[in-house]
Amino acid sequence: MAKRARVDEDQDEAREDPYAVPAEEVMRITYVNDPAEVLALQASSEEDHDHDRWFRPAFTHQVFGQDEVVRGYEGCLVSVYLHATTMHAFVSIETKGKQANADDIPRLLDENLGLQYTSDAKEFEERVRATEPKLREETARAGGYEGGVVSYQPHREDCTALRELHDRLQFLPLLYVDGANYIDNTDPRWSVYLGVSSNGTICGFATVYTFYAYPARERLRLSQILVLPPHRGRGVASSLLRRAYDDAARRGAIDLTVEDPSEEFQALRERVDLRRVLGDAFFENFARDAVARHELQLRNGMRPDALLMPTRDVYAQAEDRLKIHRAQLRKVWECVLLRELSRGKLADVARDLVAKVVEQRLSTRLSEQRLQRASSNKHVIDRSKDDFIMTRVFLGAGGKREMAEPTEEEARRIREEDEGRVDGRMAKVVALAGALEVVAS
């Protein structure tokens, strides 16, 4: 997600006042494989402070306030050392000067971030050593690190150490996902997925919530997914998502959806789902037959664009076989179509045909999202989460409120916005198809 911008006054203050510093410059995080590494790192020279091993938070407003500024310290550095396999935290706070009314950093880390930490090196080592055996035992009982992922239900009595591990992880989404919150992992409807490297390092995690579905089934929703900066680009998120799909199939769930995905994760999700769809002969055969029927109807002088769309049976099979929700399948299907059309006689117009499919999906979605609010003489049409159009209204027969036709300027604006959305989506479809080498050259 995009970095939250501070207002100019706060940026100016942080630049000019040595005792007001942007929080992302103050806080840094690193992994340690052994508690003894903490003392070695603290003894290292100042030049090592920006070593590649350190990573910075993306968001700090939930800890230090909306302006994301730490006040009252000169040369302040908050170093968080996370033990790689247990996620116990050691925190070091260094300063060169402190004012009387300085921010209470330990209290903010405790109350606002919920960070379970110690600043005593001996206590840090004791916590790690006490946790490791129980954690290994519960991980093995949960099935081990199959495919680099361990999944479990944290409320269970035989997952106490794993639940406590998740407790220690919960502060991380607050630093990397805008608007994130803690979850109640004692609720039996939550499942946790840990992305783990070959040496046991925690690389990331995801949480999935179970919803009841009438009459006696369930739907799963991926609520949080986070891969820590040092481990991004290594397939951790894809592994977590695939395991969640596997669990949805094992449990007989209707499907797996995602709560408010970021653009980055939605792109990854589409890559994973496209590979899964293309790996199932049912969907590939349907796409091939649909394109063949489309070509036949075109030769007969007809415009059978509807033949390219998934049928009710295709949606049902996507849920049953792959646990992909119909709204997600429609997005993935755009890439499937581009692949199949680009291989045949319609290769020259493949992108135009898919653009029509995209336009149909987006126009339907926008229509469903438009919330109409009226005042005495104005009407607001919401077109997206961050945009709206305001137009005039008048009272019709019987005093019923009716909406006036958009002006020519408003109509032009609507057309341009819709065309821009289609073009933007097509760029993503083509990029995804090209990345997976599914478009014929």
Summary of the structure (lengths in Angstrom):
residues: 441
radius of gyration: 26.5
end to end distance: 33.4
largest distance: 84.3
contacts: 1276
relative contact order: 0.06
helix: 50%
strand: 21%
